[in-house]
């Protein structure tokens, strides 16, 4: 019996009490009841404070209300006992057979276990990284490369229709500086002012020349545009290859330049004028964002006629909304705190409710230490460590998991030695090893001719205290995923996996819970029941690691 099933049972009990006239709930019966796992042993398998929450509305005291609930709930199939504790808490004990069925349910669901429809019908655009196509992805992009992808995964697991989008800043002076830097390298000239440095520029100059022989011999007025286009294409493909290696996938790579070429920006300005949220002052065109809580109004067109980035940002937001996304999630770096207010005001200026259509998350900085010193210098980029170098140094799984297990808004320092060591003190190793252990146990069972019992499975045989602890952990997984999606906090999945791995290891070390028969003992129904439990544990660990974009190895 899962927390969701207990919640449904309590909703049914409340409905029956109302229908029978034993209680009155002016606000109606709640759609769900909060079910928790008690912190202390001896307080049952699950607990709820629903009597405390609803007693006053029902015109009675919590203990009396709890007694009404307990009497009805104890008659529900699978509930062994209900105890009223303190002022009105309900401690619920579940029959071993009802609890044990969780294992079979998990195995039957397989990769779908943990998925739900709590966000069904929502179309969410998740935009993250969105780096300039002027250099390799680096340490500064690493956190969102992990968390953006993981957030998208948990949102999809909760039933939302999710699009992962990378906004390519391929318009503006930085792209020209990029082209001029490649030209300077190819022709042996000094790096231009505001240009880019590092060995990757020299590599690009060689690649651009090979891709289009004679390109550096073009007339100066043609050369920059040609080099910009070819160099940009090569660098963008390198970014895409790096992210695929890092197990971060995008559905759409959206060009800023395309907004201007399609006429979206002038159309956006016209719409803002119609809504009355723009004005001219000092020869510039402004958006009156202070009407919606921004600290100052924002320039859309400068006095020299040049469009600002904010004009592009506004057009881009409207483009997303026109493509049918009900919620636009922006994942921004630590230096973008000031963007939250202006983006919300922008959404309001175009007629949207930013509480509904817009979410902005700020990711704090990450430091990575090697031998006590911070990693800063790159072999190829010249100024900062690249994502490829981090993957080489640390490994994709170790880096992804280590970043995913912390909230985005917490500053983070990771030590290379700590997150790569093969030790139970290393969370990623601990979780992956637990999964590998389940695989080894299943392989050993197969060698003995043991197979999943199918309909012969007897869930009541999973009656040991350790069986119950592991079953309750597995039953919690769908709620963890749903919560991670609703709160945009995939670290909840990582911490759940660590807790579940710990519960599993304690179960594994309990001799009364051995899955394999000992010596010449025949395979008993209890052995087969625990084989189902091991399969279920493997499924949950693998599903959870997949939501973090981390592999689930069968051997370690």
Secondary structure, 3 states (H helix, E strand, C coil): CCHHHHHHHHHHHHHHHHHCCCCCCCCCCCCCCCCECCCCCCCCCEEECHHHHHHHHHCCCHHHHHHHHHHHHCCCCCEEEEEEECCCEEEEEECHHHHHHHHHHHHHHHHHCCCCCCCCCCEEEEECCCCCCCCCCEHHHHHHHHHHHHHHHHHHHCCCEEEEEEEECCCCHHHHHHHHHHHHHHHCCCCCCCCCCCHHHHHHHHHHHHHCCCHHHCCHHHHHHHHHHHHHHHHHHHHHHHHHHCCCCCCEEEEHHHHHHCCHHHHHHHHHHHHCCEEEECCEEEECHHHHCCCCCEEEECCCCCECHHHHHHHHHHHHHHCCCCEEEEEECHHHCCHHHHHHHHHHHCCCCHHHHEEEEECCCEEEEECCEECCCCCCCCCCCEHHHHHHHHCHHHHHHHHHCCCCCCCEEEEHHHHHCCCCCCHHHHHHHHHHHHHHHHHHHHHCCCCCCHHHCCHHHCCCHHHHHHHHHHHHHHHHHHHHHHHCCCHHHHHHHHHHHHHHHHHHCCHHHCCCCCCCCCCCHHHHHHHHHHHHHHHHHHHHHHHCCCCCCCCC
